[in-house]
Every structure is written in structure tokens, then in C-alpha cells.
Amino acid sequence: MEELIPVLVIVGAVAFVMIKQIGNITQRLDRVRDADAFERYAKFSAIIQEHVRAMKQSIDSSKQVALRTYMLIDESQEAYALEQLSDMIRKLVFFETMTARQKNPQEIEAELFEILNALEEFLKTYCKEGEAQSEKLRESLMVAYETLTNEEV
């Protein structure tokens, strides 16, 4: 019986050390996953920004554009529409900053979802053929996101 006590102490110590090490490894993996997610969201944000900038360029009557893909239903709302798009771009730029790293992936996803919903609503409300434009944009962004996700694997 006396021989069993040191063995149990050693087994307990080894188990304790293993549990601590597994915890440390798990935390490191979570940080790596969060960093990967941040990079993916930063890249996705940049892609969305490109689309929003193209919309803004197309809507802005002061710009020379070969083909205006996006046209306002009511031209008198041009200044307001351009400001809305500028606001979206400012919000999207945030996801490429170091400050965004302080948020967890679920928070970033929720904020990106809000911006995408606002963009979809903008197209449906202010643009000619907004429903079709919105659907086309959604499909394009879905392909872009899947491409980013598949690059990580």
C-alpha cells in the first residue's frame, strides 16, 4: 500500500501537467483560428469595398463612366446615396485595422452581416433594378467568400 501512494502522486502530477499543456495548446489554436478568421474577414471586407466603390462610381454623375451599372431611381437623391455608400466604405475599412482584431469572429460576422444587409436594402430602395442588382451582388460575394475560405484549407 505504501508503494501505491508515490505512484498515485506521480500519476496525478503527470495528469495535472498534461491538462495544463492541453489547455495551453487549445488556447494557441484558438488564437490561430481567430487570426485566420480576421485575415479572411479583412480580405472579404476589401472585396465588398471594391463593389461599393464601383457602385459609388457608377451612381456619381460627376464621374465619367463608360457603363453605368447602377442607376438611381430618383436622381435627386444622388448626394444622399453617395453619402450612404461612403459610410459603408468607412465601416468596411474598419475590418482591415488592428482595432478589429480585438473583436471575436462572431462579432465581426455580425457587423459584416449588418453592412451587407444595409447594402442590399440600399440597392432595393434606391437603385433601378435593385432586386436583380442585389441578387447579382449576393452571388458574387458568396463566390468570393467561398474562394477565400477554400484558400485557407
PyMOL commands that set and color helices and strands:
alter all, ss='L'
color gray80, all
select helices_A, chain A and resi 4-59+75-94+98-102+105-126+130-152
alter helices_A, ss='H'
color red, helices_A
deselect
rebuild
show_as cartoon
